[in-house]
């Protein structure tokens, strides 16, 4: 059933691309780009715990997480709390995300912004570029075409791909990218099993050391999903993780500012 849900999300995302194309047309020549760093550089330059804070209004597993969000104020609060970057959901059907949320987050902050979506078409890369995102999520296991084609497209649009994997076998796909000269600067390890939707932090414990052994410290690796507390981060630190992408536990908190400080270990 869970795998069917993921397939359902991906298929519905493909069918909603007509709206993406309309949005692309509405942008005209709008391009909001500045000199902010890509996420990999921001993490390398950060001396403390690197938290990528996610703007996620809802999810298939939790339903509505936070309603009536002032995206500009939320993004600013996350930046003030010391988040090294933002992940902005733009998937509209199951996460209540939008391109408008990405636009507002980019325009109100100076830190890297990831467009997080189920990227299945190059039009999504174009929109991310136009709106000023620094990074775009590419989920290795859902890309219909060869993942190298989508990675190449993202790079053409001056986006740094955050390539997400979920199991050890997918490391071979990363090696294939390296072999053809598309060396990833940043890789995400998602602790959520896409087949069962269950979360297990041990996924990072297994995969991240193997990534570090294979590609070295030049490639930034982040742990994603299921991180609730500073104690969880302490548990994951021995893996060699360079950063932590955290959504639900931040979005559910009464004080997002205090929650991010706590995750960073400074409060």
VENDARA-V605362 format. One record per residue. N is the residue number from 0. RES is the residue in one small letter. NEAR is the number of other C-alpha atoms within 12 Angstrom. Layout:
N | RES | NEAR
N | RES | NEAR
//
This chain:
0 | x | 11
1 | x | 17
2 | x | 17
3 | x | 15
4 | x | 19
5 | x | 26
6 | x | 20
7 | x | 19
8 | x | 27
9 | x | 29
10 | x | 21
11 | x | 22
12 | x | 27
13 | x | 28
14 | x | 17
15 | x | 23
16 | x | 25
17 | x | 16
18 | x | 22
19 | x | 30
20 | x | 22
21 | x | 16
22 | x | 23
23 | x | 26
24 | x | 16
25 | x | 14
26 | x | 21
27 | x | 14
28 | x | 13
29 | x | 18
30 | x | 20
31 | x | 23
32 | x | 25
33 | x | 21
34 | x | 15
35 | x | 24
36 | x | 27
37 | x | 34
38 | x | 45
39 | x | 38
40 | x | 27
41 | x | 32
42 | x | 35
43 | x | 25
44 | x | 17
45 | x | 22
46 | x | 15
47 | x | 21
48 | x | 33
49 | x | 39
50 | x | 44
51 | x | 43
52 | x | 47
53 | x | 47
54 | x | 52
55 | x | 42
56 | x | 36
57 | x | 30
58 | x | 28
59 | x | 22
60 | x | 18
61 | x | 19
62 | x | 17
63 | x | 20
64 | x | 27
65 | x | 27
66 | x | 18
67 | x | 12
68 | x | 21
69 | x | 18
70 | x | 33
71 | x | 22
72 | x | 22
73 | x | 35
74 | x | 40
75 | x | 27
76 | x | 29
77 | x | 42
78 | x | 33
79 | x | 23
80 | x | 31
81 | x | 35
82 | x | 45
83 | x | 43
84 | x | 46
85 | x | 51
86 | x | 45
87 | x | 48
88 | x | 39
89 | x | 41
90 | x | 38
91 | x | 32
92 | x | 27
93 | x | 28
94 | x | 32
95 | x | 28
96 | x | 32
97 | x | 32
98 | x | 38
99 | x | 29
100 | x | 38
101 | x | 43
102 | x | 34
103 | x | 29
104 | x | 42
105 | x | 42
106 | x | 27
107 | x | 26
108 | x | 32
109 | x | 30
110 | x | 39
111 | x | 42
112 | x | 51
113 | x | 45
114 | x | 47
115 | x | 42
116 | x | 42
117 | x | 40
118 | x | 44
119 | x | 37
120 | x | 33
121 | x | 31
122 | x | 26
123 | x | 41
124 | x | 42
125 | x | 35
126 | x | 43
127 | x | 49
128 | x | 38
129 | x | 33
130 | x | 40
131 | x | 40
132 | x | 51
133 | x | 45
134 | x | 47
135 | x | 49
136 | x | 45
137 | x | 44
138 | x | 36
139 | x | 36
140 | x | 30
141 | x | 32
142 | x | 28
143 | x | 21
144 | x | 19
145 | x | 21
146 | x | 35
147 | x | 29
148 | x | 23
149 | x | 36
150 | x | 41
151 | x | 27
152 | x | 29
153 | x | 36
154 | x | 28
155 | x | 18
156 | x | 28
157 | x | 27
158 | x | 41
159 | x | 39
160 | x | 44
161 | x | 45
162 | x | 48
163 | x | 45
164 | x | 38
165 | x | 38
166 | x | 31
167 | x | 24
168 | x | 16
169 | x | 27
170 | x | 31
171 | x | 18
172 | x | 29
173 | x | 37
174 | x | 22
175 | x | 17
176 | x | 25
177 | x | 19
178 | x | 14
179 | x | 16
180 | x | 14
181 | x | 26
182 | x | 27
183 | x | 39
184 | x | 35
185 | x | 43
186 | x | 45
187 | x | 45
188 | x | 50
189 | x | 42
190 | x | 35
191 | x | 29
192 | x | 25
193 | x | 29
194 | x | 19
195 | x | 17
196 | x | 23
197 | x | 19
198 | x | 23
199 | x | 26
200 | x | 32
201 | x | 29
202 | x | 30
203 | x | 44
204 | x | 32
205 | x | 27
206 | x | 34
207 | x | 43
208 | x | 30
209 | x | 27
210 | x | 38
211 | x | 27
212 | x | 17
213 | x | 19
214 | x | 25
215 | x | 20
216 | x | 24
217 | x | 20
218 | x | 32
219 | x | 38
220 | x | 45
221 | x | 47
222 | x | 49
223 | x | 45
224 | x | 37
225 | x | 29
226 | x | 37
227 | x | 29
228 | x | 28
229 | x | 26
230 | x | 15
231 | x | 28
232 | x | 34
233 | x | 22
234 | x | 20
235 | x | 35
236 | x | 26
237 | x | 18
238 | x | 29
239 | x | 30
240 | x | 40
241 | x | 44
242 | x | 45
243 | x | 49
244 | x | 47
245 | x | 43
246 | x | 40
247 | x | 34
248 | x | 32
249 | x | 40
250 | x | 35
251 | x | 26
252 | x | 20
253 | x | 13
254 | x | 17
255 | x | 32
256 | x | 28
257 | x | 24
258 | x | 32
259 | x | 43
260 | x | 28
261 | x | 26
262 | x | 37
263 | x | 34
264 | x | 21
265 | x | 15
266 | x | 13
//
